[in-house]
Amino acid sequence: MNFFNFSINKILIKDLSILDQARIRLLYYGFSLVFVALGAMFLSVYFQDLPIMSATAGALMICIACLFKYLTYKPQWRTISHILLGIGTLVNLATVFIIMQEVNIITIQVIILVIVFSFYMLGQSWGMFYSLLNLLPVLLFLVMVYDHNYFIDFKPEKADQGTIIIGVFANFMLIIFIHSHFYTAFIRNIKQLKDTSEEQAALNIKFEKAIEKAEKSSQVQSEFLSTMSHEIRTPLNAVIGMSNLLMMSNPRPDQAENLDILKFSANNLLAIVNDVLDFNKIESGKVVFEKIKFNLVDLLQNICGGQIIKAEEKGLIFKVDVDSALKRKVIFGDPTRLTQIIFNLVSNAIKFTSQGSVWVRATCLEDRHNTITVSFSVKDTGIGIKKENLEGIFEPFTQESITTTRQYGGTGLGLAIVKRLLELQGLQMHVQSKVNEGSEFSFNIEFPVSTEVAPAPVAKPELQSAIPDENMGGGLRVLIAEDNPVNVMLMKKLLSKWKIVPTIAENGERAVEIMQYGNFDIILMDLQMPVMNGFDASIEIRKMPDPAKANIPIIALTASALFDIREQVQNAGMNDYVAKPFKPDELMEKIQNLVAAV
């Protein structure tokens, strides 16, 4: 602010409230009134030859002028108000106890001025303080005078009636000015609050509509993803399923190679679809972390089992190092999400490493009997990451550079999913990387520990084929509710390998009709079908009067991406579900378990 400023417009800031602006205006215009009143008082007492009163009035005029200048230079109205009230209190008490040694109408007016000014300018607490600071000494003076106990060695000065008239008039004008000024400010403030309240109500309505629109948009997005997932997974189910069937038929070496490529490409496409769906599920806040028992060593072996083959195909050394302190521990946590995190890190390490090695480590950092803290680390000797790109690699749909994307492929969602899953648990990923030397991704998790002890590992038999034995399903009566002819053909071919001849229902309504007169061991129920969907068909079957029919095991076959699909399947009375594209052994295992449990 310019020191030589005298304009009020330059000290009124738009961000100030109406009341604060009113306080500054009161000081600005009030100083002028007080200065004029003091000037009249000074001339009156000066010509009456009253030196003390003249000096007091002159000093007050100088103080008012200085405070006015200070206000136009730095509009600190609180500080100026305290100074004014302090000066007014000193002058008032000095006038009563020393200069005039009496309480007259001007004294009463000054006390009223102090009360009004202090409450309006500084609020209740300070208003009470300054009011009592002026009132109590004056009351004490009146009591002392009444008891004839007040005597000082100073001759009081007596002003004439004209001076008293000037003082009374000036004080009344100031009181009226303060009340009028703040009355106007209060009315404006009330009107502003009313307008703001109306605007806020209108904004709340808009906000509610925006929330409703966002919820509908989220629902539409969820339904769109479910539909797209179904439309993509359905043909993928046929591609992967037919590839499995052809590989079961002892193809020639050149055919086997082509089938491997076909299956590899289909699985890559499926992985991309799964990444997008997983990321959307995480971003929508619909991830719930489980607390179930599992053995960390077994989990890591299962995660890395399939990855070792990929690493060896690229000529990489793959090492899994698990702390011996963890080998007999049974811990509580979410093995599915932990698998997702480590699987993504290991897949990336193999993808971006052309030679050298990949290490997976699990180290026990702290064992407190009831809980353990485990450090997980995935290290590679791959292409590495530039320091300036370390933050960006965790952003969705982002890789280190466009060159990386073109050379190695992928959606750029793997690390974004990892980061979000860790953040939802309050954890942080640590990255160390050097270009052309490799990278290391690590994080720490605290797990509650079960009192159980994991059984000692036993020698595992050699891995069997992923395709179940051909005679394991012989004699099973299976009803398949499926509207897609390609999937019907695939299921017939697959079940024929297990000596099963299924009955086909082209929609849910037809499945219910067939169940009414037919006897089956299990139903494989597609969820999205015309006429009647799989949910409604299952509900109708559960209502059948024959207990054997009403309690038949039902497995949902779904290509949907709805986040609450498991809950919907359970609510419809189905026993389990298998996501398309499914693995033949997974399907047969669930069929056998459910049939055996009946």
C-alpha positions as CSV (number, residue, x, y, z in Angstrom):
1,M,0.0,0.0,0.0
2,N,1.3,3.5,-0.9
3,F,2.1,5.6,2.2
4,F,0.6,8.7,0.6
5,N,-2.7,7.0,-0.1
6,F,-5.8,8.7,1.4
7,S,-8.5,6.9,-0.6
8,I,-10.8,4.4,1.1
9,N,-11.3,2.5,-2.1
10,K,-7.7,1.3,-2.1
11,I,-7.9,-0.2,1.4
12,L,-11.2,-2.0,0.9
13,I,-10.3,-5.6,-0.2
14,K,-13.0,-7.5,-2.0
15,D,-12.3,-10.7,0.0
16,L,-13.4,-8.9,3.2
17,S,-16.8,-9.6,4.6
18,I,-19.6,-7.0,4.6
19,L,-19.1,-6.4,8.4
20,D,-15.3,-6.0,8.1
21,Q,-15.7,-3.5,5.3
22,A,-18.2,-1.7,7.4
23,R,-15.7,-1.5,10.3
24,I,-13.1,0.0,8.0
25,R,-15.6,2.6,6.7
26,L,-16.7,3.4,10.2
27,L,-13.1,4.2,11.2
28,Y,-12.4,6.1,7.9
29,Y,-15.4,8.4,8.2
30,G,-15.6,8.4,12.0
31,F,-12.1,9.8,12.2
32,S,-13.3,12.9,10.3
33,L,-16.2,13.5,12.6
34,V,-14.0,13.0,15.7
35,F,-11.3,15.3,14.3
36,V,-13.9,18.1,13.7
37,A,-15.5,17.6,17.1
38,L,-12.1,17.7,18.8
39,G,-11.2,20.8,16.9
40,A,-14.3,22.6,18.1
41,M,-13.6,21.5,21.7
42,F,-10.0,22.6,21.4
43,L,-10.9,26.1,20.3
44,S,-13.6,26.4,23.0
45,V,-11.3,25.4,26.0
46,Y,-8.3,27.3,24.6
47,F,-10.2,30.6,24.6
48,Q,-11.4,29.7,28.1
49,D,-7.8,29.5,29.2
50,L,-8.0,25.8,30.3
51,P,-4.5,24.5,29.6
52,I,-5.0,20.9,30.6
53,M,-8.1,20.4,28.5
54,S,-6.5,22.3,25.6
55,A,-3.4,20.1,25.7
56,T,-5.6,16.9,25.9
57,A,-7.8,18.0,23.0
58,G,-4.7,18.9,20.9
59,A,-3.0,15.6,21.7
60,L,-6.1,13.7,20.8
61,M,-6.3,15.6,17.4
62,I,-2.7,14.5,16.7
63,C,-3.5,10.9,17.6
64,I,-6.6,10.8,15.4
65,A,-4.6,12.2,12.5
66,C,-1.9,9.6,12.9
67,L,-4.4,6.8,13.2
68,F,-6.2,7.9,10.1
69,K,-2.9,7.9,8.2
70,Y,-2.1,4.5,9.6
71,L,-5.5,3.2,8.5
72,T,-5.0,4.4,4.9
73,Y,-1.5,2.9,4.8
74,K,-2.3,-0.4,6.5
75,P,-6.0,-1.1,7.2
76,Q,-5.5,-3.1,10.3
77,W,-8.8,-2.2,11.9
78,R,-8.4,-4.5,14.9
79,T,-5.1,-2.9,16.0
80,I,-6.5,0.6,15.4
81,S,-9.6,-0.2,17.4
82,H,-7.6,-1.4,20.4
83,I,-5.5,1.8,20.2
84,L,-8.5,4.0,20.0
85,L,-10.2,2.3,22.9
86,G,-7.1,2.4,25.0
87,I,-6.6,6.2,24.4
88,G,-10.4,6.8,25.1
89,T,-10.2,4.9,28.3
90,L,-7.2,6.8,29.6
91,V,-8.7,10.1,28.7
92,N,-12.0,9.3,30.2
93,L,-10.5,8.1,33.5
94,A,-8.1,11.0,33.6
95,T,-10.9,13.5,33.0
96,V,-13.0,11.9,35.8
97,F,-10.2,11.5,38.4
98,I,-7.9,14.4,37.7
99,I,-9.0,17.1,35.1
100,M,-12.6,17.6,36.0
101,Q,-13.0,15.4,39.1
102,E,-16.7,14.8,38.4
103,V,-19.0,12.6,36.4
104,N,-21.2,14.5,34.0
105,I,-23.3,13.8,30.9
106,I,-20.2,13.8,28.7
107,T,-18.6,11.1,30.8
108,I,-21.7,9.0,30.5
109,Q,-21.8,9.5,26.7
110,V,-18.1,8.5,26.5
111,I,-18.8,5.3,28.4
112,I,-21.7,4.5,26.1
113,L,-19.5,5.2,23.1
114,V,-16.9,2.8,24.4
115,I,-19.5,0.1,24.9
116,V,-21.0,0.5,21.5
117,F,-17.7,0.9,19.6
118,S,-15.9,-2.0,21.4
119,F,-18.8,-4.5,20.9
120,Y,-19.3,-3.6,17.2
121,M,-15.6,-3.5,16.3
122,L,-14.1,-6.2,18.4
123,G,-16.9,-8.6,19.5
124,Q,-18.3,-9.7,22.8
125,S,-15.2,-10.6,24.8
126,W,-13.3,-7.4,24.1
127,G,-16.5,-5.4,24.3
128,M,-17.1,-6.6,27.8
129,F,-13.5,-6.0,28.8
130,Y,-13.4,-2.3,27.6
131,S,-16.9,-1.6,28.9
132,L,-16.0,-2.8,32.5
133,L,-12.6,-1.0,32.2
134,N,-14.4,2.3,31.8
135,L,-17.5,1.7,33.9
136,L,-16.1,0.2,37.1
137,P,-13.6,3.0,37.9
138,V,-16.3,5.6,37.3
139,L,-18.6,3.8,39.7
140,L,-15.8,3.6,42.2
141,F,-15.2,7.3,41.9
142,L,-18.9,8.0,42.5
143,V,-18.9,5.9,45.7
144,M,-15.7,7.7,46.9
145,V,-17.2,11.1,46.3
146,Y,-20.5,10.1,47.9
147,D,-18.5,9.0,51.1
148,H,-16.4,12.2,50.9
149,N,-13.3,10.0,50.6
150,Y,-11.9,11.4,47.3
151,F,-9.2,14.1,47.6
152,I,-6.2,15.0,45.4
153,D,-3.9,17.9,45.4
154,F,-5.0,19.3,42.0
155,K,-7.4,22.0,41.2
156,P,-10.0,20.8,38.6
157,E,-10.8,22.7,35.5
158,K,-14.4,23.7,34.8
159,A,-15.6,24.2,31.2
160,D,-18.5,26.5,30.3
161,Q,-21.9,25.4,29.2
162,G,-21.0,26.0,25.5
163,T,-18.2,23.5,25.7
164,I,-20.5,20.9,27.3
165,I,-23.1,21.5,24.5
166,I,-20.4,20.9,21.9
167,G,-19.3,17.7,23.6
168,V,-22.8,16.4,24.1
169,F,-23.7,17.1,20.5
170,A,-20.5,15.5,19.1
171,N,-21.0,12.4,21.2
172,F,-24.6,12.0,20.2
173,M,-23.7,12.4,16.6
174,L,-21.0,9.7,17.0
175,I,-23.4,7.3,18.7
176,I,-26.0,7.8,16.0
177,F,-23.4,7.4,13.3
178,I,-22.1,4.1,14.7
179,H,-25.6,2.7,15.1
180,S,-26.8,3.8,11.7
181,H,-23.6,2.5,10.0
182,F,-23.8,-0.9,11.6
183,Y,-27.5,-1.2,11.2
184,T,-27.1,-0.8,7.4
185,A,-24.2,-3.3,7.5
186,F,-26.2,-5.9,9.4
187,I,-29.2,-5.5,7.0
188,R,-26.8,-6.0,4.0
189,N,-25.2,-9.0,5.7
190,I,-28.5,-10.6,6.5
191,K,-29.6,-10.1,2.8
192,Q,-26.3,-11.6,1.6
193,L,-26.7,-14.6,3.9
194,K,-30.2,-15.1,2.5
195,D,-29.0,-14.9,-1.0
196,T,-26.0,-17.2,-0.2
197,S,-28.4,-19.6,1.4
198,E,-30.6,-19.6,-1.7
199,E,-27.6,-20.0,-3.9
200,Q,-26.4,-22.9,-1.7
201,A,-29.8,-24.6,-1.9
202,A,-29.7,-24.3,-5.7
203,L,-26.1,-25.6,-5.7
204,N,-27.1,-28.5,-3.5
205,I,-29.9,-29.4,-5.9
206,K,-27.4,-29.3,-8.8
207,F,-24.9,-31.3,-6.7
208,E,-27.5,-34.0,-6.0
209,K,-28.4,-34.1,-9.6
210,A,-24.7,-34.4,-10.5
211,I,-24.2,-37.2,-7.9
212,E,-27.3,-39.0,-9.3
213,K,-25.9,-38.5,-12.9
214,A,-22.5,-39.8,-11.8
215,E,-24.0,-42.8,-10.1
216,K,-26.0,-43.5,-13.3
217,S,-22.9,-43.0,-15.3
218,S,-21.0,-45.4,-13.1
219,Q,-23.8,-47.9,-13.4
220,V,-23.9,-47.5,-17.2
221,Q,-20.1,-47.9,-17.2
222,S,-20.3,-51.0,-15.1
223,E,-23.0,-52.5,-17.4
224,F,-21.1,-51.5,-20.5
225,L,-18.0,-53.2,-19.2
226,S,-20.1,-56.3,-18.3
227,T,-21.5,-56.3,-21.8
228,M,-18.2,-55.7,-23.5
229,S,-16.6,-58.4,-21.3
230,H,-19.3,-60.8,-22.3
231,E,-19.0,-60.0,-26.0
232,I,-15.2,-60.3,-25.9
233,R,-14.9,-63.3,-23.6
234,T,-17.5,-65.3,-25.4
235,P,-15.5,-65.6,-28.7
236,L,-12.3,-65.9,-26.6
237,N,-13.9,-68.8,-24.8
238,A,-14.4,-70.5,-28.1
239,V,-10.9,-69.7,-29.4
240,I,-9.1,-70.9,-26.2
241,G,-11.5,-73.9,-25.8
242,M,-11.0,-75.1,-29.4
243,S,-7.3,-74.6,-29.0
244,N,-7.4,-76.9,-26.0
245,L,-9.5,-79.5,-27.8
246,L,-7.2,-79.5,-30.8
247,M,-4.1,-79.8,-28.6
248,M,-5.8,-82.9,-26.9
249,S,-6.1,-84.5,-30.3
250,N,-2.3,-85.3,-30.8
251,P,-1.6,-82.6,-33.5
252,R,1.4,-82.8,-35.8
253,P,4.4,-80.8,-34.5
254,D,3.8,-77.9,-37.0
255,Q,0.1,-77.8,-36.0
256,A,1.0,-77.9,-32.3
257,E,3.3,-74.9,-32.9
258,N,0.5,-73.0,-34.6
259,L,-1.9,-73.9,-31.8
260,D,0.6,-72.7,-29.2
261,I,0.8,-69.3,-31.0
262,L,-3.0,-69.2,-31.3
263,K,-3.5,-70.0,-27.6
264,F,-0.7,-67.6,-26.5
265,S,-2.3,-64.7,-28.5
266,A,-5.8,-65.5,-27.1
267,N,-4.4,-65.6,-23.6
268,N,-2.6,-62.2,-24.1
269,L,-5.9,-60.7,-25.3
270,L,-7.7,-62.2,-22.2
271,A,-5.0,-60.7,-20.0
272,I,-5.6,-57.2,-21.5
273,V,-9.3,-57.6,-20.9
274,N,-8.7,-58.7,-17.3
275,D,-6.3,-55.8,-16.6
276,V,-8.9,-53.2,-17.8
277,L,-11.7,-54.9,-15.7
278,D,-9.5,-55.2,-12.6
279,F,-8.4,-51.6,-12.8
280,N,-12.0,-50.4,-13.2
281,K,-13.0,-52.5,-10.2
282,I,-10.2,-51.0,-8.1
283,E,-10.9,-47.4,-9.2
284,S,-14.6,-47.8,-8.4
285,G,-13.7,-48.7,-4.8
286,K,-15.4,-52.1,-4.9
287,V,-12.3,-54.1,-3.8
288,V,-12.8,-55.8,-0.5
289,F,-9.7,-57.4,1.1
290,E,-10.1,-60.9,2.6
291,K,-8.6,-62.1,5.9
292,I,-8.1,-65.9,5.3
293,K,-5.4,-68.4,6.3
294,F,-2.8,-69.4,3.8
295,N,0.8,-70.5,3.7
296,L,3.1,-67.9,2.1
297,V,5.6,-70.4,0.7
298,D,3.0,-72.5,-1.1
299,L,1.5,-69.3,-2.5
300,L,4.8,-68.0,-3.9
301,Q,5.5,-71.4,-5.4
302,N,2.1,-71.4,-7.1
303,I,2.6,-67.8,-8.4
304,C,6.1,-68.5,-9.7
305,G,5.5,-72.0,-11.0
306,G,4.1,-70.9,-14.3
307,Q,6.4,-67.9,-14.6
308,I,9.5,-70.1,-14.4
309,I,8.6,-71.7,-17.7
310,K,8.3,-68.2,-19.3
311,A,11.6,-67.2,-17.9
312,E,13.4,-70.4,-19.1
313,E,11.9,-70.0,-22.6
314,K,13.7,-66.6,-22.7
315,G,16.9,-68.1,-21.4
316,L,16.7,-66.3,-18.1
317,I,17.7,-67.6,-14.6
318,F,14.7,-67.5,-12.3
319,K,15.3,-67.7,-8.6
320,V,12.8,-67.8,-5.7
321,D,14.2,-67.1,-2.3
322,V,11.9,-67.5,0.7
323,D,13.2,-66.8,4.3
324,S,13.3,-70.0,6.3
325,A,11.5,-68.2,9.1
326,L,8.4,-68.1,6.9
327,K,8.3,-71.7,5.8
328,R,6.2,-73.1,8.7
329,K,4.1,-70.0,9.2
330,V,0.3,-69.9,8.6
331,I,-0.7,-66.2,8.1
332,F,-3.9,-64.3,7.6
333,G,-4.4,-62.1,4.5
334,D,-5.8,-61.8,1.0
335,P,-3.9,-64.4,-1.1
336,T,-5.8,-63.4,-4.2
337,R,-4.7,-59.8,-4.1
338,L,-1.1,-60.7,-3.0
339,T,-1.0,-63.1,-6.0
340,Q,-2.2,-60.3,-8.3
341,I,0.5,-57.9,-7.0
342,I,3.5,-60.3,-7.2
343,F,2.3,-61.9,-10.5
344,N,2.2,-58.5,-12.2
345,L,5.7,-57.6,-10.9
346,V,7.2,-60.9,-11.9
347,S,5.5,-60.8,-15.4
348,N,6.9,-57.3,-15.9
349,A,10.4,-58.4,-14.8
350,I,10.4,-61.3,-17.3
351,K,8.8,-59.1,-20.1
352,F,11.5,-56.4,-19.8
353,T,14.5,-58.7,-19.3
354,S,16.1,-60.1,-22.4
355,Q,19.1,-61.7,-20.7
356,G,20.3,-62.3,-17.1
357,S,18.1,-63.2,-14.2
358,V,14.9,-62.5,-12.2
359,W,14.8,-62.9,-8.4
360,V,11.8,-63.1,-6.2
361,R,12.5,-62.8,-2.5
362,A,10.3,-62.9,0.6
363,T,12.2,-61.9,3.8
364,C,10.9,-61.8,7.4
365,L,11.8,-58.4,8.7
366,E,10.2,-58.7,12.1
367,D,8.6,-61.5,14.0
368,R,6.4,-60.4,16.9
369,H,4.8,-63.8,17.5
370,N,1.3,-62.5,16.8
371,T,2.3,-60.6,13.7
372,I,5.1,-60.7,11.2
373,T,6.4,-58.1,8.7
374,V,7.4,-59.5,5.4
375,S,9.4,-57.7,2.7
376,F,8.7,-58.8,-0.9
377,S,11.1,-58.0,-3.6
378,V,11.2,-58.7,-7.4
379,K,14.5,-57.9,-9.0
380,D,15.6,-58.2,-12.6
381,T,18.5,-57.4,-14.9
382,G,16.3,-55.8,-17.6
383,I,16.2,-52.5,-19.4
384,G,15.8,-50.4,-16.3
385,I,13.9,-47.1,-15.9
386,K,15.1,-43.6,-16.2
387,K,15.0,-41.6,-12.9
388,E,12.7,-39.0,-14.3
389,N,10.2,-41.7,-15.5
390,L,9.9,-43.6,-12.2
391,E,6.7,-41.8,-11.1
392,G,5.0,-42.0,-14.4
393,I,5.2,-45.8,-14.7
394,F,2.6,-46.2,-12.0
395,E,0.0,-44.1,-13.9
396,P,-2.7,-46.1,-15.7
397,F,-2.2,-46.8,-19.4
398,T,1.4,-45.5,-19.1
399,Q,4.7,-47.2,-19.8
400,E,8.1,-45.6,-19.6
401,S,8.0,-44.4,-23.2
402,I,6.1,-45.0,-26.4
403,T,9.1,-47.0,-27.7
404,T,8.7,-49.4,-24.7
405,T,5.0,-49.8,-25.5
406,R,5.7,-50.6,-29.1
407,Q,8.5,-52.9,-28.4
408,Y,7.1,-54.9,-25.5
409,G,3.3,-54.3,-25.8
410,G,0.9,-54.4,-22.9
411,T,-1.8,-51.9,-21.6
412,G,0.4,-50.2,-19.0
413,L,-2.1,-51.2,-16.3
414,G,0.0,-53.8,-14.4
415,L,1.9,-51.4,-12.2
416,A,-1.1,-49.1,-11.8
417,I,-3.1,-52.0,-10.4
418,V,-0.2,-53.0,-8.1
419,K,0.1,-49.4,-6.8
420,R,-3.6,-49.0,-6.2
421,L,-3.9,-52.4,-4.4
422,L,-1.0,-51.4,-2.1
423,E,-2.4,-47.9,-1.5
424,L,-5.8,-49.4,-0.5
425,Q,-4.0,-51.3,2.2
426,G,-2.0,-48.2,3.3
427,L,1.3,-49.6,1.8
428,Q,3.9,-48.1,-0.5
429,M,5.9,-49.5,-3.4
430,H,9.7,-48.8,-3.4
431,V,11.6,-48.8,-6.7
432,Q,15.3,-48.8,-7.4
433,S,16.4,-48.8,-11.1
434,K,19.3,-48.1,-13.4
435,V,19.0,-47.9,-17.1
436,N,20.4,-51.1,-18.8
437,E,21.2,-52.6,-15.4
438,G,17.8,-53.6,-14.0
439,S,15.1,-52.7,-11.6
440,E,14.0,-53.8,-8.1
441,F,10.4,-53.4,-6.9
442,S,9.8,-54.0,-3.2
443,F,7.1,-53.5,-0.5
444,N,6.5,-54.6,3.1
445,I,3.3,-56.1,4.5
446,E,2.4,-56.9,8.1
447,F,0.4,-60.2,8.5
448,P,-1.4,-61.6,11.6
449,V,0.0,-65.0,12.3
450,S,-2.1,-68.1,13.0
451,T,-1.3,-70.4,15.9
452,E,-1.3,-73.3,13.4
453,V,2.0,-74.7,12.0
454,A,2.1,-75.4,8.3
455,P,2.7,-79.1,7.6
456,A,6.1,-80.1,6.4
457,P,6.4,-80.1,2.6
458,V,6.1,-83.5,0.9
459,A,7.6,-84.6,-2.4
460,K,5.2,-83.6,-5.1
461,P,4.3,-86.0,-7.9
462,E,5.1,-85.1,-11.4
463,L,2.8,-82.6,-13.0
464,Q,-0.1,-84.2,-14.8
465,S,-1.7,-82.8,-17.9
466,A,-4.0,-79.8,-17.5
467,I,-6.7,-81.8,-19.3
468,P,-8.7,-84.2,-17.0
469,D,-8.8,-87.9,-17.6
470,E,-11.1,-88.9,-20.4
471,N,-13.1,-91.4,-18.3
472,M,-13.5,-89.3,-15.2
473,G,-17.0,-87.9,-16.2
474,G,-18.5,-91.0,-17.7
475,G,-22.2,-91.5,-16.8
476,L,-22.8,-87.9,-15.6
477,R,-26.1,-86.4,-16.7
478,V,-25.4,-82.7,-17.6
479,L,-27.9,-80.0,-18.6
480,I,-26.3,-77.1,-20.4
481,A,-28.2,-73.8,-20.7
482,E,-26.4,-71.9,-23.4
483,D,-27.7,-69.7,-26.3
484,N,-24.4,-69.2,-28.2
485,P,-24.1,-72.0,-30.9
486,V,-20.3,-71.8,-30.9
487,N,-20.1,-72.3,-27.1
488,V,-22.7,-75.1,-27.4
489,M,-20.4,-76.9,-29.9
490,L,-17.4,-76.3,-27.8
491,M,-19.1,-77.7,-24.7
492,K,-20.3,-80.8,-26.6
493,K,-16.8,-81.5,-27.9
494,L,-15.2,-80.9,-24.5
495,L,-17.7,-83.1,-22.6
496,S,-17.4,-85.8,-25.2
497,K,-13.7,-86.1,-24.2
498,W,-15.0,-87.1,-20.8
499,K,-17.6,-89.5,-22.1
500,I,-20.5,-87.1,-21.3
501,V,-23.4,-86.5,-23.6
502,P,-25.1,-83.3,-22.5
503,T,-28.6,-82.0,-23.0
504,I,-28.8,-78.5,-24.4
505,A,-31.3,-75.8,-23.5
506,E,-31.2,-72.7,-25.7
507,N,-32.4,-70.3,-23.0
508,G,-33.4,-70.2,-19.3
509,E,-37.0,-70.9,-19.9
510,R,-36.3,-74.0,-21.9
511,A,-33.9,-75.2,-19.1
512,V,-36.7,-74.9,-16.6
513,E,-39.0,-76.9,-18.9
514,I,-36.5,-79.7,-19.4
515,M,-35.8,-79.9,-15.7
516,Q,-39.5,-80.5,-15.0
517,Y,-39.5,-83.9,-16.8
518,G,-35.8,-84.8,-17.0
519,N,-33.3,-86.0,-14.4
520,F,-29.8,-84.6,-14.3
521,D,-26.8,-84.6,-12.0
522,I,-25.7,-81.0,-12.6
523,I,-26.6,-77.9,-14.6
524,L,-24.1,-75.6,-16.4
525,M,-26.0,-72.3,-16.6
526,D,-25.1,-69.4,-18.8
527,L,-26.2,-66.1,-17.2
528,Q,-26.9,-63.9,-20.2
529,M,-29.6,-65.6,-22.4
530,P,-32.7,-64.5,-24.3
531,V,-36.3,-65.1,-23.1
532,M,-35.1,-65.9,-19.5
533,N,-31.6,-65.3,-18.1
534,G,-29.6,-67.7,-16.0
535,F,-30.4,-66.0,-12.7
536,D,-34.2,-66.2,-13.1
537,A,-34.0,-69.8,-14.4
538,S,-32.0,-70.8,-11.3
539,I,-34.6,-69.2,-9.0
540,E,-37.4,-71.1,-10.8
541,I,-35.5,-74.4,-10.5
542,R,-35.0,-73.8,-6.8
543,K,-38.8,-73.5,-6.4
544,M,-39.6,-76.9,-7.8
545,P,-41.6,-79.2,-5.5
546,D,-39.3,-82.2,-6.1
547,P,-36.4,-81.8,-3.6
548,A,-34.0,-83.7,-5.9
549,K,-34.7,-81.2,-8.7
550,A,-34.8,-78.2,-6.5
551,N,-31.4,-79.0,-5.0
552,I,-29.5,-79.9,-8.1
553,P,-26.0,-78.4,-8.3
554,I,-25.9,-75.4,-10.6
555,I,-22.6,-73.9,-11.9
556,A,-22.9,-70.5,-13.6
557,L,-20.9,-70.0,-16.8
558,T,-20.3,-66.3,-17.2
559,A,-18.3,-64.0,-19.4
560,S,-19.6,-61.0,-17.4
561,A,-17.4,-58.5,-15.6
562,L,-19.9,-57.3,-13.0
563,F,-18.1,-56.7,-9.7
564,D,-20.7,-58.4,-7.6
565,I,-21.2,-61.4,-9.8
566,R,-20.3,-63.9,-6.9
567,E,-23.0,-62.3,-4.7
568,Q,-25.6,-62.3,-7.5
569,V,-24.8,-66.0,-8.3
570,Q,-25.3,-66.9,-4.6
571,N,-28.5,-64.9,-4.3
572,A,-30.0,-66.7,-7.3
573,G,-29.3,-70.0,-5.6
574,M,-26.4,-71.2,-7.8
575,N,-23.7,-73.2,-6.1
576,D,-20.6,-71.8,-7.9
577,Y,-19.5,-70.1,-11.1
578,V,-16.7,-70.4,-13.7
579,A,-15.6,-67.4,-15.7
580,K,-15.2,-67.7,-19.4
581,P,-12.8,-68.6,-20.9
582,F,-12.5,-71.4,-18.4
583,K,-9.8,-74.1,-17.9
584,P,-11.1,-77.6,-18.6
585,D,-9.6,-79.0,-15.4
586,E,-11.1,-76.2,-13.3
587,L,-14.6,-76.9,-14.7
588,M,-14.3,-80.7,-14.3
589,E,-13.0,-80.3,-10.7
590,K,-16.0,-78.2,-9.7
591,I,-18.4,-80.6,-11.4
592,Q,-17.0,-83.6,-9.6
593,N,-16.9,-81.8,-6.2
594,L,-20.5,-80.6,-6.4
595,V,-21.9,-83.9,-7.7
596,A,-20.0,-85.8,-5.0
597,A,-21.4,-83.5,-2.3
598,V,-25.1,-84.2,-3.3
